[in-house]
């Protein structure tokens, strides 16, 4: 045979190469019905796309599949976008999907993606815009339909967790005709009522049911709120545009109520623990202050005031010694100045003038510093002398009081005295020796000589 003979592998690779290089089918949109759908644990999706006459195997890898908001199922009419190739092991043609859009919602999805991109570029999804949720809200606004299970769940959760908060519900349709305008009005009204936080919630539903929360006017109303907003729309798998602009996204309406409030039982427990800790610390502080008071009462200066006077006298003597040293320095500096002056006289007129100027400046500076030092020391001496004089027992004697000694022992009570014993009485200007001839006790219960 003159005809070329191909291997199976070579033939399949040839077909694959030509399919992958054909530009018209490398980004092709195909519509059909899904069958044999399998979501692998790896995240990849495998299914068959068919119409009345033909079918094609499809693969959507995990990276692209994760971007699809709804999990497809058998029987769904969809539009897929992808490229065509051949799986070499089986020789089967496959469509490798990059996008999957439920048929009939394609225009809505395209609109949604365009709006999402626009809002993202405007910075409305940035974390820097997010406002913190207050830990202990006093006023909570709830935006939802009152005739729903979501409303009942939210109100019961708020009452159970944080009943002390004032809760105001702003009724609004959450789907269907008029829902968009009502949601925008409710958000605007709630934001003007000075709530601590606003909950925007509704239960789960289809894509169409949740579409009001993907409309630009509703999203912008949330973004413009000065009050922190928690979105709790649908279930965990439902994602709307308000979730991106809200300050916090909750998986469910009940989750939104839980995120907005602390649990009162936890708060009470924390308060109880903190109160116990505060009482313990207060008792410890009181005990410490009592110990300090006892130590203060036992201080040597309170037991022996004269000791403090002795220490001040020693300090005063030290200051006088320092002053004498400063005076010696003054004399030495003066001699140095005189010596400099004599040396300057022996120099040329120019040098004499220059040195004399420097010496004069030095002399003025030294005298100034010395005078400042002397004045400061004199001030310190005066202050300490005044303090010593105020603490001196002689100051008390000058006011007419006297001190009685017996054999150099201070007498504070007549019970220390005996008739016939001699004692010394000291006054401010001197002392006298006396002899006890009679002891009388005062009428006030105190002993006097």
Secondary structure, 3 states (H helix, E strand, C coil): CCCCCCCHHHHHHHHHHHHHHCHHHCCEEEEEEEEEEEECCCCCEEEEEECCCCEEEEEECHHHHCCCCCCCCCCCEEEEEEEEEEECCCCEEEEEEEEEEECCCHHHHHHHHHHHHHHHHCCCCCHHHCCCCCCCCCEEEEEECCCCHHHHHHHHHHHHHCCCCEEEEEECCCCCCCHHHHHHHHHHHHHCCCCCEEEEEECCCCCCCCHHHHCHHHHHHHHCCCCEEEEEECCCCCCCHHHHHCCEECCCHHHHHHHHCCCHHHHHHHHHHHHHHHHHHHHHHHHHHHHHHHHHHCCHHHHCHHHHHHHHHHHHHHHHHHHHHHHHHHHHHHHHHHHHHHHHHCCCHHHHHHHHHHHHHHHHHHHHHHHHHHHHHHHHHHHHHHHHHHHCHHHHHCCCCCEEEECCEECCCHHHCCCCCEEEEEECCEEEEEECCCCEECCCCCEEC
